[in-house]
Amino acid sequence: MYNQSEFGNLENYLLEKKYSKKTSCEQPPDIYIFTGTVEFKKHRYESVSVILLNTFDEKILEITSKIFFFLCITGALVTTINFLDNETADWLYILGMIASLVPLIISLFIQNVLEYHQDTFCKKCGNKLACEEIGEPVMKETSNFGDYTLTVTRHWKCRYCGNVDTREGPENIFAEKGEMLPAVYLKGIECNKCSGLSTVIEFKKPDIKEIGNKRITRRYYKCTLCGHEGINESEETINHSMHAG
């Protein structure tokens, strides 16, 4: 389980472009790899998490989270069934649905606590609340014509036994391939190398990721006249609920 984190140094990418050779007559796809440093992971409710983890075993917390999630689903289903049977007034239905969100919020809170346990647990000596993040976390993005993946590598050191655990994961960062712009939007763009006008095309689908409250789109352009390739990034402030569902 990972949380989406705030990242810095977005512009300081190190770009490595690789070509994979195939025996077919198809043009080999380009693989772009971007790496950049990111911030340390930030945990919500850290002080409360410490208290709960010192008081309860993580297994008990896992079971409790599942129970509250089940209560949420059950409450929502019962309220909906009663409403469909015309046994519940509109205001009671709304009140029931709001009430069913309470156990969901509790379940999600416990999941945050369990995530903190996972991050700070030392797999070597078995001590909980023992690891602290060290070094420089790195975000790696891999993009080709059909796929776009993003992972973050972090290092956690146990203050008891000194063991350093390197962990890599996507951290639930929203990342996907976007759609290429219609040709009409590219008319009038001048090639940065040969200055050709209206010769630039978008040759692969863009990469889209959401970091914090920013939606970042990376587009790949190529000049049909001289073959020069360019990469452009645009950024906009978004609401996290934009892609919900």
Secondary structure, DSSP 8 states (H G I E B T S, - for coil): ---------TT--EEEEEE---SSSS---EEEEEEEE------TTHHHHHHHHHHS-HHHHHHHHHHHHHHHHHHHHHHHHHHHTT-S-HHHHHHHHHHHHHHHHHHHHHHHHHHHHHHH--TTT--SS-EEEEEEEEEEEEE-SS-EEEEEEEEEEETTT--EEEEEE-TT-EEEE-----GGGGTT-B-TTT--BS-EEEEEEEEEEEETTEEEEEEEEEETTT--EEEEEEEEE--GGGG--
